[in-house]
Amino acid sequence: MIIDPIRSVKGTRDLLPPDTNLWQRVEAEAHRIFAAYHYGEIRTPILEQTGLFSRSVGADTDIVMKEMYTFRDRDDESLTLRPEATASVVRAYLEHSLYNQGGVHKLYYLGPMFRRERPQKGRYRQFYQIGAEVLGSESPLVDAEILEMLVLFLERVGIREYQLLLNSVGCPKCRADYLKVLREALQHVKASMCGDCQRRADTNPLRVLDCKVEADQPIIERLPKIIDHLDPECREHFDRVMGELQARQLSYQVAPRLVRGLDYYTRTTFEITSGALGAQNAVVGGGRYDGLSELLGGPPTPGIGFSIGQDRLILAVQEAAVLQSDALLAAYVVWMGEATLPPAARLVRELRGQGLSVEIDYDPMKIKKAMGVANKLQARFAIIIGEGELASGRYQVKDMASGQQQEVEPGNIAEYLKARL
Ligand code: HAM
């Protein structure tokens, strides 16, 4: 009988070594840089009540209408695999009454998100985000600081070719005025637009602005722009954000159509795109959501954050070829003759205990084959222990790149390797 193999679910994938080494390095850099900016890590559940996302992301968005993995649990509760994490962070902030502690809360997260989109390069149904959120301040300096941190992180992991696109979508007050103007303008042109735009012209006209249909683009270009309709407070906020970015020498481009695909945004919105990525070129999305806490039943709490698409970030990093996927194997230990195995195993344990990456095979091998394995594993050093070495109490340490070999006492090997890695 032939049994069909079971494969991974469409749009999901396995991440394998050595690629996972690169994922770990990117994550380590995120932990380091976010900690320097005094962010603390938050881990929220992957499962949430469906209502969390329909209320925050918005019932008329693509994410909620078409892309969520939603199911009825056995007790009939509607649950959803999180399509994003900002709503969860704000839910947790409210659930644990963090606002009672006063001050600003700076949180970051890493983990999988789920959206049932059409899979292609850079777009998956299970994908990963690295994100950060600041709750409790509406200062434009916070907007500038979080963007400064984001750019520092991108540069540290080796992304060079990128563009920061910036916009303001105003507050509900000035947005209502703008929506009137936009609705009015759309009445005159919607008949010649795509079906989605025709529907959205009435239900959610802002969404028309991020329509990707080619034929609609010239029409959208001529529609009124939200930044021309900001009220004085929102205008001033936006000007201060831009001023602060300039003071930090962070370059950006104002993108009047950037309204983002989620409904919770207010004022500052931004995306970072990378030329290295092709069609799915948005690596980061983010912005302010000063009304989200109230939407979820909490006290007024301004907030701002970003999410980096880690899958796309890794593709861009690989493109830039700055960080290599290969993990460094410090040494491969070769033993010859049964009596040398126990001291070889002891040495391996000691080196690993010192944090060095070391490999050994427990099946006996001829020296030539063992050196072939050391080469294949790209070990920096081979440590050779034969009966002679055992007798003299000095092991051979061979530099695999130069071929040079030196005798070193076992107790000094860790130090010897560390000085040369
Ligand atoms: P978003 O723009 O929906 O924003 O997603 C952020 C990033 O996640 C995108 O720029 C992209 O790199 C990545 N991404 C989204 N969908 C996929 C997918 N199907 N496959 C691969 N990567 C994907 C948010 O999620 C907001 N929570 C951002 C935010 C944080 N706003 C305020 N705070």
Residues whose N, C-alpha, C, O or C-beta is under 5 A from the ligand:
A	BS01	HAM	E84 A85 T86 R115 E117 G122 R123 Y124 F127 A132 A282 V283 V284 G285 G286 G287 I304 G305 F306 S307 I308 G309 D311 R312
